[in-house]
Amino acid sequence: MENSTVNMGSAHNVNYFAQLEAFLDEYLINRAPFKIPAGLKEFIVKFTPWINLIFIILLAPALLFALGLSALIAPLAFITQGTTAGYGYLAIGFATVSIVLQIIALRGLFKRTAKGWDYSFYATLVNVFSSIFAFDISSILGMVIGLFVLFQIKDMYAGKMIAAPLPKAAAPSAASTTAPVQPVAPAGTVVTPTAPPVVTPNIEPPVQTENPEQP
């Protein structure tokens, strides 16, 4: 019972991510004001894993040091700084989750698999939430640009499909607004035409008048 509950929860999470991904497909790919050329997309896909690897190597030690230092001074920080220290620890938590997701995505990015793209998407979402929480406008704009680039190169990874564009609602024509709607018979029924009603004229009998007698 417990395993089925966990599986149902994970299925709902996947469904939410799939819906969000399809929504972003519509506005960052299908309705995007411009599209990245194929040559530039190839360049981005080729060098993105190496750039991520360099950032991981540079940031991971500093992040580990920050985690260790924060664990040592956490009690004193909460006493002296209160909620401000809590915001700082939450930012470190966001950064830690993002780094871990990027490490998981690294192998898939080199092999251009769907898993690599998916974990890069998750890491970008974590960064977006972190920027919104910190109310950093420049970081939010940077994350939006990062999402745009990530979705533009989505088709370069094996197994990733782009959602079909949503149909646009057509404007109703004048004929459709004035013409009456005719009922449609269900399938399999035989429709027999009905004859129009016969109208019989109401003919009154002639009125006979008596002829006067001749003298």
C-alpha beads as a LAMMPS data file, in Angstrom:
LAMMPS data file: protein, C-alpha beads

215 atoms
214 bonds

1 atom types
1 bond types

-500.0 500.0 xlo xhi
-500.0 500.0 ylo yhi
-500.0 500.0 zlo zhi

Masses

1 110.0

Atoms # bond

1 1 1 0.000 0.000 0.000
2 1 1 2.821 2.352 0.879
3 1 1 4.636 1.604 -2.410
4 1 1 1.493 2.304 -4.438
5 1 1 1.081 5.627 -2.647
6 1 1 4.665 6.599 -3.458
7 1 1 4.224 5.586 -7.100
8 1 1 1.034 7.632 -7.400
9 1 1 2.795 10.661 -5.926
10 1 1 5.709 10.367 -8.330
11 1 1 3.304 9.957 -11.248
12 1 1 1.506 13.171 -10.260
13 1 1 4.848 14.994 -10.037
14 1 1 5.851 13.774 -13.500
15 1 1 2.461 14.877 -14.817
16 1 1 2.928 18.366 -13.372
17 1 1 6.382 18.658 -14.925
18 1 1 5.028 17.387 -18.258
19 1 1 2.257 19.983 -18.214
20 1 1 4.730 22.740 -17.379
21 1 1 7.066 21.541 -20.122
22 1 1 4.231 21.499 -22.685
23 1 1 3.204 25.022 -21.609
24 1 1 6.762 26.302 -22.064
25 1 1 6.979 24.479 -25.414
26 1 1 4.059 26.548 -26.626
27 1 1 5.476 29.952 -25.639
28 1 1 9.254 29.406 -25.886
29 1 1 9.254 27.375 -29.121
30 1 1 5.982 27.432 -31.057
31 1 1 5.149 31.103 -30.387
32 1 1 8.690 32.354 -29.871
33 1 1 9.385 35.692 -31.612
34 1 1 12.512 34.176 -33.179
35 1 1 14.272 30.824 -33.278
36 1 1 17.939 30.025 -32.774
37 1 1 19.572 28.906 -36.044
38 1 1 20.586 25.259 -36.375
39 1 1 24.310 26.051 -36.498
40 1 1 24.196 28.061 -33.292
41 1 1 22.102 25.358 -31.609
42 1 1 24.756 22.784 -32.474
43 1 1 27.452 25.027 -30.995
44 1 1 25.476 25.513 -27.757
45 1 1 24.751 21.795 -27.349
46 1 1 28.388 20.916 -27.994
47 1 1 29.957 23.291 -25.480
48 1 1 27.263 23.542 -22.762
49 1 1 28.416 20.372 -20.908
50 1 1 31.979 21.678 -20.716
51 1 1 30.818 25.060 -19.419
52 1 1 28.674 23.336 -16.795
53 1 1 31.601 21.154 -15.785
54 1 1 33.833 24.194 -15.285
55 1 1 31.197 25.928 -13.153
56 1 1 30.699 22.782 -11.055
57 1 1 34.432 22.484 -10.419
58 1 1 34.669 26.148 -9.427
59 1 1 31.516 26.383 -7.339
60 1 1 31.393 23.012 -5.608
61 1 1 34.333 23.647 -3.197
62 1 1 33.018 27.093 -2.285
63 1 1 29.557 25.638 -1.736
64 1 1 30.906 22.837 0.462
65 1 1 32.862 25.391 2.478
66 1 1 29.733 27.517 2.882
67 1 1 27.741 24.491 4.016
68 1 1 30.363 23.549 6.584
69 1 1 30.747 27.089 7.826
70 1 1 27.013 27.616 8.055
71 1 1 26.657 24.428 10.101
72 1 1 29.215 25.738 12.596
73 1 1 27.805 29.239 13.009
74 1 1 24.115 28.404 12.568
75 1 1 23.129 28.720 16.262
76 1 1 24.950 32.023 16.692
77 1 1 23.625 33.383 13.393
78 1 1 20.006 32.731 14.310
79 1 1 20.499 34.473 17.651
80 1 1 22.179 37.563 16.204
81 1 1 20.547 37.915 12.760
82 1 1 17.234 36.067 13.064
83 1 1 15.289 35.614 9.822
84 1 1 18.032 37.207 7.718
85 1 1 20.262 34.232 8.457
86 1 1 17.394 31.912 7.506
87 1 1 17.168 33.502 4.060
88 1 1 20.882 32.972 3.582
89 1 1 20.655 29.289 4.491
90 1 1 17.702 28.853 2.137
91 1 1 19.737 30.382 -0.695
92 1 1 22.558 27.943 0.071
93 1 1 20.019 25.118 -0.018
94 1 1 18.756 26.212 -3.461
95 1 1 22.333 26.395 -4.745
96 1 1 23.130 22.936 -3.371
97 1 1 20.110 21.343 -5.061
98 1 1 20.955 23.093 -8.341
99 1 1 24.573 21.887 -8.266
100 1 1 23.484 18.307 -7.541
101 1 1 21.000 18.345 -10.431
102 1 1 23.631 19.739 -12.790
103 1 1 26.051 16.994 -11.761
104 1 1 23.380 14.363 -12.493
105 1 1 22.630 16.007 -15.862
106 1 1 26.257 16.224 -16.941
107 1 1 26.614 12.731 -18.383
108 1 1 23.348 12.991 -20.302
109 1 1 24.355 16.368 -21.720
110 1 1 27.557 14.898 -23.135
111 1 1 25.584 12.014 -24.684
112 1 1 22.685 14.285 -25.749
113 1 1 20.014 12.192 -24.035
114 1 1 16.590 13.198 -22.770
115 1 1 17.670 12.558 -19.179
116 1 1 20.428 15.143 -19.450
117 1 1 18.019 17.751 -20.757
118 1 1 15.414 16.920 -18.100
119 1 1 17.817 17.385 -15.191
120 1 1 19.097 20.627 -16.704
121 1 1 15.471 21.771 -16.825
122 1 1 14.981 20.867 -13.152
123 1 1 18.167 22.705 -12.167
124 1 1 17.027 25.794 -14.076
125 1 1 13.643 25.708 -12.319
126 1 1 15.398 25.588 -8.949
127 1 1 17.435 28.643 -9.949
128 1 1 14.258 30.418 -11.054
129 1 1 12.610 29.770 -7.685
130 1 1 15.754 30.952 -5.910
131 1 1 15.795 34.194 -7.928
132 1 1 12.088 34.814 -7.295
133 1 1 12.523 34.158 -3.580
134 1 1 15.434 36.611 -3.427
135 1 1 13.487 39.071 -5.624
136 1 1 16.552 39.525 -7.816
137 1 1 15.232 41.039 -11.052
138 1 1 18.481 40.601 -12.997
139 1 1 18.702 36.932 -12.002
140 1 1 15.066 36.366 -12.963
141 1 1 15.689 37.846 -16.417
142 1 1 18.809 35.705 -16.762
143 1 1 16.858 32.572 -15.856
144 1 1 14.128 33.424 -18.391
145 1 1 16.792 33.744 -21.100
146 1 1 18.308 30.461 -19.914
147 1 1 14.917 28.732 -20.203
148 1 1 14.458 30.135 -23.700
149 1 1 17.826 28.781 -24.848
150 1 1 17.206 25.439 -23.122
151 1 1 13.898 24.935 -24.919
152 1 1 15.261 26.120 -28.252
153 1 1 17.873 23.333 -28.171
154 1 1 15.425 20.744 -26.831
155 1 1 15.079 18.898 -30.146
156 1 1 18.830 18.288 -30.242
157 1 1 18.551 15.658 -27.495
158 1 1 17.462 12.105 -28.280
159 1 1 13.954 11.294 -27.137
160 1 1 12.804 14.864 -26.530
161 1 1 9.678 15.827 -28.436
162 1 1 8.196 19.281 -28.865
163 1 1 4.517 19.610 -28.046
164 1 1 2.272 20.376 -31.004
165 1 1 1.148 24.003 -31.195
166 1 1 -2.272 24.740 -29.792
167 1 1 -4.923 25.509 -32.438
168 1 1 -5.986 29.102 -32.650
169 1 1 -9.682 29.838 -32.195
170 1 1 -11.266 30.817 -35.527
171 1 1 -13.533 33.871 -35.681
172 1 1 -17.200 32.935 -36.284
173 1 1 -18.466 33.710 -39.772
174 1 1 -21.628 35.641 -40.578
175 1 1 -23.314 32.527 -41.965
176 1 1 -22.673 30.560 -38.794
177 1 1 -24.169 33.276 -36.623
178 1 1 -27.402 33.680 -38.656
179 1 1 -28.140 30.235 -40.064
180 1 1 -30.273 28.019 -37.796
181 1 1 -28.718 24.837 -36.485
182 1 1 -30.241 21.774 -38.078
183 1 1 -30.659 18.718 -35.840
184 1 1 -28.452 15.778 -36.740
185 1 1 -29.869 12.277 -36.569
186 1 1 -27.846 9.664 -34.669
187 1 1 -25.730 7.260 -36.662
188 1 1 -27.558 4.171 -37.882
189 1 1 -31.037 5.686 -37.956
190 1 1 -33.079 5.879 -41.137
191 1 1 -34.583 9.275 -41.715
192 1 1 -37.834 9.224 -43.711
193 1 1 -38.925 12.455 -45.269
194 1 1 -42.213 13.780 -44.013
195 1 1 -44.754 14.955 -46.535
196 1 1 -46.021 18.509 -46.203
197 1 1 -49.534 18.854 -44.835
198 1 1 -52.307 18.908 -47.454
199 1 1 -54.350 22.048 -47.299
200 1 1 -57.895 21.580 -48.634
201 1 1 -59.727 24.702 -49.723
202 1 1 -62.932 25.428 -47.880
203 1 1 -65.482 25.620 -50.727
204 1 1 -68.939 26.673 -49.699
205 1 1 -71.877 25.185 -51.643
206 1 1 -73.675 27.563 -53.948
207 1 1 -76.750 29.223 -52.540
208 1 1 -79.844 28.413 -54.595
209 1 1 -82.417 31.189 -54.983
210 1 1 -86.029 30.561 -55.812
211 1 1 -87.169 31.785 -59.214
212 1 1 -90.285 33.940 -59.077
213 1 1 -93.345 32.371 -60.775
214 1 1 -94.093 33.616 -64.179
215 1 1 -97.636 35.131 -64.629

Bonds

1 1 1 2
2 1 2 3
3 1 3 4
4 1 4 5
5 1 5 6
6 1 6 7
7 1 7 8
8 1 8 9
9 1 9 10
10 1 10 11
11 1 11 12
12 1 12 13
13 1 13 14
14 1 14 15
15 1 15 16
16 1 16 17
17 1 17 18
18 1 18 19
19 1 19 20
20 1 20 21
21 1 21 22
22 1 22 23
23 1 23 24
24 1 24 25
25 1 25 26
26 1 26 27
27 1 27 28
28 1 28 29
29 1 29 30
30 1 30 31
31 1 31 32
32 1 32 33
33 1 33 34
34 1 34 35
35 1 35 36
36 1 36 37
37 1 37 38
38 1 38 39
39 1 39 40
40 1 40 41
41 1 41 42
42 1 42 43
43 1 43 44
44 1 44 45
45 1 45 46
46 1 46 47
47 1 47 48
48 1 48 49
49 1 49 50
50 1 50 51
51 1 51 52
52 1 52 53
53 1 53 54
54 1 54 55
55 1 55 56
56 1 56 57
57 1 57 58
58 1 58 59
59 1 59 60
60 1 60 61
61 1 61 62
62 1 62 63
63 1 63 64
64 1 64 65
65 1 65 66
66 1 66 67
67 1 67 68
68 1 68 69
69 1 69 70
70 1 70 71
71 1 71 72
72 1 72 73
73 1 73 74
74 1 74 75
75 1 75 76
76 1 76 77
77 1 77 78
78 1 78 79
79 1 79 80
80 1 80 81
81 1 81 82
82 1 82 83
83 1 83 84
84 1 84 85
85 1 85 86
86 1 86 87
87 1 87 88
88 1 88 89
89 1 89 90
90 1 90 91
91 1 91 92
92 1 92 93
93 1 93 94
94 1 94 95
95 1 95 96
96 1 96 97
97 1 97 98
98 1 98 99
99 1 99 100
100 1 100 101
101 1 101 102
102 1 102 103
103 1 103 104
104 1 104 105
105 1 105 106
106 1 106 107
107 1 107 108
108 1 108 109
109 1 109 110
110 1 110 111
111 1 111 112
112 1 112 113
113 1 113 114
114 1 114 115
115 1 115 116
116 1 116 117
117 1 117 118
118 1 118 119
119 1 119 120
120 1 120 121
121 1 121 122
122 1 122 123
123 1 123 124
124 1 124 125
125 1 125 126
126 1 126 127
127 1 127 128
128 1 128 129
129 1 129 130
130 1 130 131
131 1 131 132
132 1 132 133
133 1 133 134
134 1 134 135
135 1 135 136
136 1 136 137
137 1 137 138
138 1 138 139
139 1 139 140
140 1 140 141
141 1 141 142
142 1 142 143
143 1 143 144
144 1 144 145
145 1 145 146
146 1 146 147
147 1 147 148
148 1 148 149
149 1 149 150
150 1 150 151
151 1 151 152
152 1 152 153
153 1 153 154
154 1 154 155
155 1 155 156
156 1 156 157
157 1 157 158
158 1 158 159
159 1 159 160
160 1 160 161
161 1 161 162
162 1 162 163
163 1 163 164
164 1 164 165
165 1 165 166
166 1 166 167
167 1 167 168
168 1 168 169
169 1 169 170
170 1 170 171
171 1 171 172
172 1 172 173
173 1 173 174
174 1 174 175
175 1 175 176
176 1 176 177
177 1 177 178
178 1 178 179
179 1 179 180
180 1 180 181
181 1 181 182
182 1 182 183
183 1 183 184
184 1 184 185
185 1 185 186
186 1 186 187
187 1 187 188
188 1 188 189
189 1 189 190
190 1 190 191
191 1 191 192
192 1 192 193
193 1 193 194
194 1 194 195
195 1 195 196
196 1 196 197
197 1 197 198
198 1 198 199
199 1 199 200
200 1 200 201
201 1 201 202
202 1 202 203
203 1 203 204
204 1 204 205
205 1 205 206
206 1 206 207
207 1 207 208
208 1 208 209
209 1 209 210
210 1 210 211
211 1 211 212
212 1 212 213
213 1 213 214
214 1 214 215
